[in-house]
Amino acid sequence: MTNIKTNIGRIFYKEYYNYLYNSQDETDLSIINKKIFDVVKGKKNIESIGFKQKINLTTSYPGLLIGSGYTHETGEKDKKDEIKIGFFFDYTSGLPCIQGSSVKGMLRSAFKKANGKYVEELLKKQKLESIKIEDLENEIFEGKDKSIYQRDMFFDAFPISTENGLLGNDYITPHAAPLKNPVPLQFLKVLPQVEFQFNFDLKNGIIKADEKEKLFRQILLDFGIGAKTNVGYGQFEQSMEEIKHAEKMQAEMKRQKEIDDSKKRLQAIENKKIEEEKIKIAKREAEAKERQKMLSEIEEKKNIERQQRYKKAQEEGIKALLAHKDMKSFNKKIKSWANNFYQQPYNKCIKDIKLQGKLIPQKYIEEFIHFIDKIYEIEQNNNRTKKEWKKNLNKNQYYKLLTFCIGEKANKWF
């Protein structure tokens, strides 16, 4: 609700003429005019109205003229300072008012500009393309195929704040004849720097409600509204509140962008560090695999060489043992040892092996176990198989003997 207690419309249309008939000086209207002009002086917040969609715009020079088609004159030429052109006030609040029907009509007229190309260009700026302007017009202004509750609604626009007063006067000077002096006609206008609030209840449809709001805002800024728009009246600019809000939003967006950019830079640095660490780990793993492969190859090579030496030593050791000058005697003693192994004490067997070990060259000691296997082959000449020969031995002592022969003590004793 308005916080202006004086009804300006009542003063303009009723008290104005009461003053004419009750004043001592019926020809001077400057006093009543001043009363109208002084209802709102200087900077003032007038009222705040709540609607779903609001567009706040500020009048620019020379101001806004509305309701000029209404009658407001006595018809007498001698009335000094008479306001001879009408003005539209809201009946209830007494404030200057742009009717919702006027707002709707002006907005719809923009859809006819350049066969719809004007609106089409505005929609492209919102990245809304491939929209049929005729269908959009019918949806917004006629509510085609929609119930009354689904249609877009246009409400009256009212002033909500002013920087330098609300109302002022201006003149037009029509020339009735080229050679006669014109008669100035005084009229009432809304002053510049008055913030108006245009009110809507817009619905989502072919385009969204907020997209319609942006479209209507730009149309109002481009064409204005009211009378005498061709000579500059009725033009609007963004309100100071909206400019400040836009600047605040831009500053906030800039700040948010800086924060996002900073986060991106930090994330990029972190990702780079992670990537570098991954590369280092992969490099270390590759080097470890390469070292492992190299060690495996060396170990494999050593195993091959060891097997080759083992095979060669085995072959040479057996040949040397069989070719040894004492082999015949040695074979005889080994044969005797093998035949009597079960009866002889274990320590006696060890003693015999130590004595016989003196006849074996040191380099062939590791092949001793294989030499024993050759003894099995000798025993086969006596019709005794390897299995039978092993069977006649004490198994536990046999394996202890083999373990003893290839252990550290064997190297020491042999």
C-alpha positions in Angstrom: 0.0 0.0 0.0 1.1 3.6 -0.7 2.5 5.6 2.2 1.3 8.9 0.5 -1.8 9.9 2.5 -3.0 12.6 0.0 -4.9 11.3 -3.0 -3.4 13.2 -5.9 -6.1 12.1 -8.3 -8.8 13.6 -6.1 -6.9 16.9 -6.0 -6.5 17.0 -9.8 -10.0 16.1 -10.8 -12.2 17.4 -7.9 -10.4 19.8 -5.6 -9.0 21.5 -8.7 -12.3 22.7 -9.8 -13.6 23.3 -6.3 -10.7 25.8 -6.0 -11.7 27.5 -9.2 -15.2 28.2 -7.9 -14.3 29.0 -4.3 -11.1 31.0 -4.8 -11.1 34.8 -4.7 -8.9 34.8 -7.8 -10.5 32.4 -10.1 -8.0 33.1 -12.9 -4.8 32.0 -11.0 -4.4 28.3 -10.7 -0.7 28.3 -9.7 -1.5 27.6 -6.0 -3.5 24.5 -6.7 -0.9 23.4 -9.2 1.8 23.8 -6.6 -0.2 21.7 -4.2 -0.3 18.8 -6.7 3.4 19.1 -7.5 4.4 19.3 -3.8 2.5 16.1 -2.7 5.8 14.2 -3.3 8.9 16.3 -3.2 12.6 15.1 -3.3 13.6 11.6 -2.7 10.9 9.3 -1.4 9.9 5.6 -1.3 6.2 5.5 -2.3 5.1 1.9 -2.1 6.2 -1.7 -2.7 3.9 -4.1 -4.4 4.3 -7.9 -4.4 3.9 -9.8 -7.6 5.4 -13.0 -9.1 7.3 -11.1 -11.8 8.4 -7.5 -11.4 10.2 -5.2 -13.8 11.6 -2.0 -12.2 12.4 0.8 -14.7 13.2 4.5 -14.1 11.7 7.3 -16.3 14.2 9.4 -18.3 14.1 13.0 -19.5 11.6 14.6 -20.3 9.4 12.3 -18.3 6.2 10.2 -18.7 2.8 11.3 -20.0 -0.2 9.0 -19.4 -3.9 9.6 -19.7 -3.6 12.6 -22.0 -6.9 11.7 -23.7 -8.9 12.5 -20.6 -10.6 15.9 -20.4 -9.3 18.5 -17.9 -10.2 22.1 -18.7 -12.9 24.6 -18.2 -12.9 25.9 -21.8 -12.3 29.4 -20.6 -9.3 31.1 -22.2 -8.6 33.5 -19.3 -7.8 30.9 -16.7 -4.1 31.4 -15.9 -1.9 28.3 -15.5 -4.8 25.9 -16.1 -3.7 22.4 -16.8 -5.6 21.7 -20.0 -4.6 18.1 -20.7 -5.8 15.1 -18.6 -3.8 12.6 -16.7 -4.6 9.1 -15.4 -4.5 8.4 -11.7 -5.4 5.2 -9.9 -8.8 5.7 -8.3 -7.9 4.0 -5.0 -4.4 5.2 -4.3 -4.5 8.4 -6.3 -1.0 7.6 -7.8 -0.1 7.9 -11.5 -0.8 4.6 -13.0 0.0 2.8 -16.3 -2.9 0.5 -16.9 -2.2 -3.2 -17.4 -4.2 -3.2 -20.6 -1.9 -0.4 -21.9 1.2 -2.4 -21.0 -0.2 -5.5 -22.7 -1.1 -3.6 -25.9 2.3 -1.9 -26.1 4.2 -5.2 -25.6 2.0 -6.9 -28.2 2.7 -4.1 -30.8 6.4 -5.0 -30.6 5.6 -8.5 -32.0 4.4 -6.8 -35.2 7.7 -4.8 -35.7 9.5 -5.9 -38.8 7.1 -8.8 -39.2 8.3 -10.3 -36.0 12.0 -10.0 -36.8 12.5 -7.6 -33.9 11.2 -10.1 -31.3 13.1 -12.9 -33.0 16.4 -11.0 -32.6 15.7 -10.5 -28.9 15.0 -14.2 -28.4 18.2 -15.1 -30.2 20.1 -13.0 -27.6 18.6 -15.3 -25.0 19.7 -18.3 -27.2 16.1 -19.1 -28.0 15.9 -20.0 -31.6 13.5 -21.9 -33.9 10.5 -20.3 -32.1 7.4 -19.3 -34.2 6.7 -15.7 -33.2 3.1 -15.9 -34.2 2.5 -18.9 -31.9 4.3 -17.2 -29.0 2.2 -14.0 -29.5 -1.0 -16.0 -29.4 0.1 -17.9 -26.3 1.1 -14.8 -24.4 -1.6 -12.3 -25.4 -4.6 -14.5 -26.2 -4.0 -17.5 -24.0 -4.9 -19.7 -26.9 -6.0 -23.2 -25.9 -5.4 -22.3 -22.2 -7.7 -21.8 -19.2 -7.8 -18.4 -17.6 -5.7 -19.7 -14.8 -2.9 -20.7 -17.2 -2.8 -17.5 -19.1 -0.2 -14.7 -18.6 -1.6 -11.7 -16.7 -0.7 -8.0 -17.0 -1.2 -5.7 -14.0 -1.1 -1.9 -13.6 2.3 -0.3 -13.2 2.9 2.1 -10.3 5.7 4.4 -9.1 7.5 3.0 -6.2 10.3 5.6 -5.5 11.5 8.9 -6.8 14.7 10.9 -6.6 13.5 14.5 -7.3 9.7 14.5 -6.8 6.9 12.7 -8.6 4.9 15.2 -10.8 5.8 18.3 -12.7 4.4 20.4 -15.6 5.3 20.9 -19.2 3.9 22.7 -22.3 3.1 22.0 -25.8 2.6 24.9 -28.3 0.3 23.9 -31.2 0.2 26.4 -34.1 -3.4 26.9 -35.2 -2.2 29.2 -38.0 1.2 29.9 -39.4 1.0 33.7 -38.8 -0.5 33.6 -35.3 1.2 33.2 -32.0 0.8 29.8 -30.6 -1.1 29.2 -27.4 0.9 27.1 -24.9 -1.0 24.3 -23.3 0.2 23.2 -19.9 0.0 19.5 -19.0 0.9 17.3 -16.1 3.7 14.7 -16.4 5.7 12.2 -14.3 9.1 13.6 -13.7 12.4 11.9 -14.7 14.1 9.6 -12.2 10.8 8.1 -11.0 11.0 4.4 -10.6 8.0 2.4 -11.9 7.2 -1.2 -11.1 5.6 -3.2 -14.0 3.8 -6.2 -12.6 3.0 -9.6 -14.2 1.9 -13.1 -13.5 3.7 -15.1 -16.2 3.5 -18.8 -16.9 5.9 -21.3 -18.5 4.9 -22.2 -22.0 6.7 -22.0 -25.4 9.4 -20.1 -23.4 9.8 -19.9 -19.7 8.4 -17.2 -17.4 11.8 -15.7 -16.7 12.6 -15.6 -20.4 9.3 -13.7 -21.0 10.3 -11.3 -18.3 13.6 -10.5 -19.9 11.9 -10.1 -23.3 9.3 -7.6 -21.9 12.0 -5.6 -20.1 13.9 -5.1 -23.3 10.8 -4.1 -25.2 9.9 -1.5 -22.6 13.5 -0.1 -22.7 13.5 0.0 -26.5 10.0 1.6 -27.2 8.8 3.2 -23.9 5.1 3.6 -23.1 2.5 6.4 -22.9 1.8 9.4 -25.0 4.3 11.4 -27.1 6.9 8.7 -27.2 8.1 9.9 -30.6 9.4 13.1 -29.0 11.1 11.4 -26.1 8.3 11.0 -23.5 7.7 7.7 -21.9 11.2 6.4 -22.2 12.8 4.3 -19.5 16.2 3.2 -18.3 17.2 0.7 -15.8 16.5 1.7 -12.2 19.3 2.6 -9.9 18.3 -0.3 -7.7 18.6 -2.7 -10.7 21.8 -1.2 -11.9 23.3 -1.6 -8.4 21.9 -5.1 -8.2 23.3 -5.9 -11.7 26.7 -4.4 -10.6 26.5 -6.5 -7.4 25.7 -9.6 -9.4 28.5 -8.9 -11.9 30.9 -8.3 -9.0 29.7 -11.6 -7.4 30.0 -13.4 -10.7 33.5 -12.0 -11.2 34.4 -13.0 -7.6 32.9 -16.5 -8.2 34.8 -16.8 -11.5 38.0 -15.8 -9.7 37.3 -18.4 -7.0 36.5 -21.1 -9.7 39.6 -20.2 -11.7 41.7 -20.4 -8.6 40.2 -23.8 -7.8 40.8 -24.9 -11.3 44.5 -23.7 -11.1 45.0 -25.5 -7.8 43.3 -28.6 -9.2 45.5 -28.4 -12.3 48.6 -28.1 -10.1 47.4 -31.0 -7.9 46.6 -33.1 -11.0 50.0 -32.3 -12.4 51.7 -33.4 -9.2 49.6 -36.5 -9.1 50.5 -37.2 -12.8 54.2 -36.5 -12.1 54.1 -38.9 -9.1 52.4 -41.5 -11.2 55.1 -41.1 -13.9 57.8 -41.5 -11.2 56.1 -44.5 -9.7 55.7 -46.1 -13.2 59.3 -45.3 -13.9 60.4 -46.9 -10.6 58.3 -49.9 -11.3 59.7 -50.2 -14.8 63.2 -49.9 -13.5 62.5 -52.5 -10.8 61.0 -54.8 -13.4 64.1 -54.2 -15.6 66.4 -54.9 -12.7 64.3 -58.0 -11.8 64.5 -59.1 -15.4 68.2 -58.5 -15.5 68.7 -60.4 -12.2 66.5 -63.2 -13.5 68.5 -63.4 -16.7 71.8 -63.4 -14.7 70.4 -66.1 -12.4 69.2 -68.1 -15.3 72.5 -67.8 -17.0 74.2 -68.9 -13.8 71.9 -71.8 -13.5 72.6 -72.8 -17.1 76.3 -72.4 -16.5 76.0 -74.3 -13.2 74.1 -77.1 -14.9 76.7 -77.2 -17.7 79.5 -77.4 -15.2 77.6 -79.9 -13.2 77.0 -82.1 -16.2 80.6 -81.7 -17.4 82.0 -82.4 -13.9 79.7 -85.4 -13.6 80.9 -86.8 -16.9 84.5 -86.1 -16.2 84.3 -87.2 -12.6 82.7 -90.6 -13.5 85.2 -91.1 -16.3 88.1 -90.2 -14.0 86.8 -92.5 -11.3 86.3 -95.4 -13.7 89.7 -94.8 -15.2 91.6 -94.4 -11.9 94.5 -96.8 -11.3 93.0 -97.8 -8.0 89.5 -98.2 -9.3 89.7 -101.9 -9.5 90.6 -102.1 -5.8 88.2 -99.4 -4.9 85.3 -101.1 -6.7 86.1 -104.3 -4.9 86.0 -102.5 -1.5 82.8 -100.6 -2.4 81.2 -103.8 -3.6 82.2 -105.5 -0.3 80.9 -102.5 1.6 77.6 -102.6 -0.3 77.2 -106.3 0.3 77.9 -106.1 4.0 76.4 -102.7 4.6 73.5 -104.0 6.6 75.7 -106.0 9.0 78.4 -103.4 9.5 77.9 -100.7 12.0 77.3 -97.2 10.6 80.5 -95.7 12.0 82.5 -98.5 10.3 80.9 -97.5 7.0 81.9 -93.9 7.5 85.5 -95.0 8.3 85.7 -97.0 5.1 84.4 -94.1 3.1 87.0 -91.8 4.6 89.8 -94.2 3.8 88.6 -94.7 0.2 87.9 -91.0 -0.1 91.7 -90.3 -0.1 91.9 -92.0 -3.5 89.3 -89.7 -5.0 90.5 -86.3 -6.4 89.1 -83.3 -4.5 87.3 -81.8 -7.6 85.2 -85.0 -8.0 83.9 -85.2 -4.4 80.6 -83.4 -5.4 80.0 -86.1 -7.9 80.4 -88.9 -5.4 76.6 -89.6 -5.2 76.6 -90.2 -9.0 79.5 -92.5 -8.6 77.5 -94.6 -6.2 74.8 -94.8 -8.8 77.4 -96.2 -11.2 78.1 -98.8 -8.6 74.5 -99.9 -9.0 75.2 -100.5 -12.6 78.3 -102.6 -11.7 76.1 -104.7 -9.4 73.8 -105.4 -12.3 76.6 -107.5 -13.8 76.1 -109.7 -10.8 72.5 -110.1 -11.7 71.5 -107.7 -8.9 69.3 -104.7 -9.9 69.4 -101.3 -8.4 66.2 -101.8 -6.7 67.3 -105.1 -5.2 70.6 -103.6 -4.1 68.9 -100.7 -2.3 66.4 -103.1 -0.8 69.2 -105.1 0.9 70.3 -101.9 2.6 69.0 -100.3 5.8 67.0 -97.5 4.2 67.5 -95.0 7.1 71.3 -95.5 7.1 71.4 -95.3 3.3 69.8 -91.9 3.1 71.9 -90.7 6.1 75.0 -91.8 4.2 74.0 -90.0 1.0 73.2 -86.8 3.1 76.6 -87.1 4.8 78.4 -87.5 1.5 77.1 -84.3 0.0 77.2 -82.2 3.3 79.8 -79.8 4.7 81.4 -82.6 6.8 82.0 -84.6 3.6 84.0 -81.7 2.1 86.0 -81.4 5.3 86.8 -85.2 5.5 87.4 -85.7 1.8 
